[in-house]
């Protein structure tokens, strides 16, 4: 019986070790909590690298010096903007779910995305500019943008200013940032 317990403990330890490795080395640990929703290091890093890639390509296209992006201040500001967008995406999604059933929201988002046909957005251009496949671009860029536009339109029809509403939503949200060099001042993420 002791051998069974020993092997069970070794097996359980191995499973825990593998799980922790996946969690830590896979970047699946949270770096931000927005109320009870988490933003993982993996998602943050993918969006940051995509933004950096986009700005590098844009600067090269318009004959600007891409060395500007090498400055620590520029990188920090891009990181801050990416973090702000990810936080805002969660808040917009939560606000829409208060007013619209999930199935109806999915239909509205798909309709918004389909307004931009795949033929208008070439897969190669997306991969070159953002470093994403079309499906990943759809998830990371198009869906959050569609949700933002849906909320903007709903608020506009109700006579409410989107920016003011977002300020109120941000002020009411509990945001905890565990990413070094950044903090939350009650209204937005800031560089420390």
Rosetta blueprint (number, residue, H / E / L):
1 X L
2 X H
3 X H
4 X H
5 X H
6 X H
7 X H
8 X H
9 X H
10 X H
11 X H
12 X H
13 X H
14 X H
15 X H
16 X H
17 X H
18 X H
19 X H
20 X H
21 X H
22 X H
23 X H
24 X H
25 X H
26 X L
27 X L
28 X L
29 X L
30 X E
31 X E
32 X E
33 X E
34 X E
35 X L
36 X L
37 X E
38 X E
39 X E
40 X E
41 X H
42 X H
43 X H
44 X H
45 X H
46 X H
47 X H
48 X H
49 X H
50 X H
51 X H
52 X H
53 X H
54 X H
55 X H
56 X H
57 X H
58 X H
59 X H
60 X H
61 X H
62 X L
63 X L
64 X L
65 X L
66 X H
67 X H
68 X H
69 X H
70 X H
71 X L
72 X H
73 X H
74 X H
75 X H
76 X H
77 X H
78 X H
79 X H
80 X H
81 X H
82 X H
83 X H
84 X H
85 X H
86 X H
87 X H
88 X H
89 X H
90 X H
91 X H
92 X H
93 X H
94 X H
95 X H
96 X H
97 X H
98 X H
99 X H
100 X L
101 X L
102 X H
103 X H
104 X H
105 X H
106 X H
107 X H
108 X H
109 X H
110 X H
111 X H
112 X H
113 X H
114 X H
115 X L
116 X L
117 X L
118 X L
119 X L
120 X L
121 X L
122 X L
123 X H
124 X H
125 X H
126 X H
127 X H
128 X H
129 X H
130 X H
131 X L
132 X L
133 X L
134 X H
135 X H
136 X H
137 X H
138 X H
139 X H
140 X H
141 X H
142 X H
143 X H
144 X H
145 X H
146 X H
147 X H
148 X H
149 X H
150 X H
151 X H
152 X H
153 X H
154 X H
155 X H
156 X H
157 X H
158 X L
159 X L
160 X L
161 X L
162 X H
163 X H
164 X H
165 X H
166 X H
167 X H
168 X H
169 X H
170 X H
171 X H
172 X H
173 X L
174 X L
175 X E
176 X E
177 X E
178 X L
179 X L
180 X L
181 X L
182 X E
183 X E
184 X E
185 X L
186 X L
187 X L
188 X L
189 X E
190 X E
191 X E
192 X L
